[in-house]
Amino acid sequence: MNESVSKEKNSVASATEHARRLGLAEGQTVQEVGWDDDCYSELSEAVEDIIGDELLDEDTDEICDVVMLWWREDDGDLVDGLVDAVRPLADSGRVWLLTPGAGKPGALDPGLIAESAQLAGLVQTKAERLGAWQGSCLVTGRNK
């Protein structure tokens, strides 16, 4: 097997493992917000494989089980972004805030994430390293 095929298979396997860490299940509705060329596209594809459907875009009016919010330091006010991300959530829904990992361009200070989540009425329940990205699972206070 040539090296590029081997790396591609490892990348897909890693993305699948990372997607599993998000705690998703087939049939769930997932909205993706803030995706750009710098995002971990293999993770998005692996999430689609798990849920058995395409991710909903930012403009959807559907109620979602999960919102995947890609966020970088220069994307604006994180509190506003989180408040907007909560709007389409089902009562038992959660937000996965996906930020560049520590030391990467656009990375956020963990204190900023915790403070912004609290101001937006959210509580962080879990954090996961997802390749070069960091995932913070946030739920509404009523949903802990």
Legacy VTK file of the C-alpha trace (Angstrom):
# vtk DataFile Version 3.0
C-alpha trace
ASCII
DATASET POLYDATA
POINTS 144 float
0.000 0.000 0.000
1.493 3.342 -0.907
2.094 5.922 1.801
-0.575 8.463 0.710
-3.319 5.781 0.669
-2.188 4.616 4.109
-2.276 8.189 5.489
-5.728 8.756 3.978
-7.088 5.584 5.614
-5.583 6.634 8.960
-7.141 10.090 8.571
-10.592 8.597 7.899
-10.206 6.171 10.815
-9.154 9.028 13.117
-12.054 11.201 11.976
-14.487 8.336 12.580
-13.109 7.842 16.094
-13.297 11.574 16.756
-16.899 11.696 15.508
-17.822 8.826 17.840
-16.528 10.890 20.778
-19.258 13.438 20.050
-21.833 10.913 21.287
-23.990 11.024 18.176
-26.441 8.370 17.013
-28.158 7.448 13.776
-31.229 9.560 13.114
-30.078 12.615 15.066
-30.299 16.025 13.439
-27.021 17.976 13.419
-26.514 21.550 12.279
-23.054 22.791 11.300
-22.273 26.484 11.844
-19.095 28.412 11.071
-17.540 25.832 8.752
-14.712 27.169 6.599
-11.798 25.797 4.584
-9.638 25.490 7.711
-12.087 23.120 9.421
-11.675 19.390 9.903
-13.834 18.327 6.963
-13.240 14.604 7.600
-14.936 15.045 10.984
-18.020 16.552 9.327
-18.125 13.657 6.859
-17.748 11.093 9.655
-20.614 12.743 11.568
-22.806 12.430 8.465
-21.913 8.725 8.289
-22.910 8.209 11.933
-26.231 10.076 11.762
-27.070 8.699 8.318
-27.915 12.107 6.864
-26.388 15.365 5.723
-25.538 18.106 8.195
-27.968 21.005 8.215
-26.534 24.376 7.247
-26.577 27.625 9.198
-29.849 28.821 7.669
-32.026 25.876 8.662
-35.271 26.359 10.584
-35.268 22.754 11.843
-34.947 21.844 15.501
-31.579 20.122 16.045
-30.251 17.560 18.478
-26.722 18.906 18.111
-25.120 22.076 16.781
-21.485 21.816 15.703
-20.152 25.364 16.090
-16.730 25.974 14.524
-15.191 29.039 16.191
-11.882 30.865 15.959
-10.457 33.715 17.995
-11.268 36.333 15.327
-14.835 35.124 14.607
-16.399 37.774 16.850
-18.160 37.644 20.187
-18.322 34.039 21.366
-21.279 34.732 23.693
-23.330 35.957 20.712
-22.261 32.914 18.687
-23.299 30.540 21.467
-26.644 32.275 22.019
-27.361 31.941 18.298
-26.291 28.270 18.361
-28.783 27.473 21.155
-31.820 28.814 19.267
-32.421 25.740 17.045
-31.615 23.228 19.800
-34.124 20.664 21.009
-34.727 20.724 24.771
-32.236 17.898 25.292
-29.817 19.196 22.652
-26.195 20.169 22.973
-23.633 22.390 21.292
-20.223 21.089 20.341
-17.987 24.162 20.265
-15.073 23.290 17.975
-12.029 25.551 18.306
-8.443 25.283 17.084
-6.304 23.339 19.556
-3.931 25.086 21.955
-1.037 26.746 20.162
-2.824 26.733 16.799
-3.767 29.975 14.995
-7.206 31.112 16.166
-7.120 29.095 19.421
-9.259 30.380 22.292
-8.277 30.643 25.925
-10.137 27.937 27.919
-11.217 30.614 30.415
-12.938 32.524 27.612
-14.851 29.395 26.610
-16.022 28.749 30.181
-17.010 32.394 30.775
-18.777 32.744 27.409
-20.651 29.471 27.904
-21.863 30.615 31.324
-22.992 33.997 29.983
-24.898 32.195 27.201
-26.663 29.981 29.772
-24.601 26.895 28.963
-22.543 24.470 31.014
-19.518 22.579 29.723
-19.909 18.846 30.363
-16.968 17.436 28.454
-13.909 18.344 26.394
-12.346 16.242 23.646
-9.233 16.605 21.536
-10.306 16.091 17.916
-7.170 16.128 15.791
-5.955 19.727 15.540
-9.280 20.931 16.982
-10.643 21.027 20.524
-14.284 20.117 21.167
-16.231 21.458 24.144
-19.638 19.902 24.779
-22.037 22.550 26.075
-25.585 22.013 27.328
-28.237 24.333 28.661
-28.398 24.612 32.436
-31.709 22.703 32.469
-30.066 19.842 30.593
-27.055 18.910 32.786
LINES 1 145
144 0 1 2 3 4 5 6 7 8 9 10 11 12 13 14 15 16 17 18 19 20 21 22 23 24 25 26 27 28 29 30 31 32 33 34 35 36 37 38 39 40 41 42 43 44 45 46 47 48 49 50 51 52 53 54 55 56 57 58 59 60 61 62 63 64 65 66 67 68 69 70 71 72 73 74 75 76 77 78 79 80 81 82 83 84 85 86 87 88 89 90 91 92 93 94 95 96 97 98 99 100 101 102 103 104 105 106 107 108 109 110 111 112 113 114 115 116 117 118 119 120 121 122 123 124 125 126 127 128 129 130 131 132 133 134 135 136 137 138 139 140 141 142 143
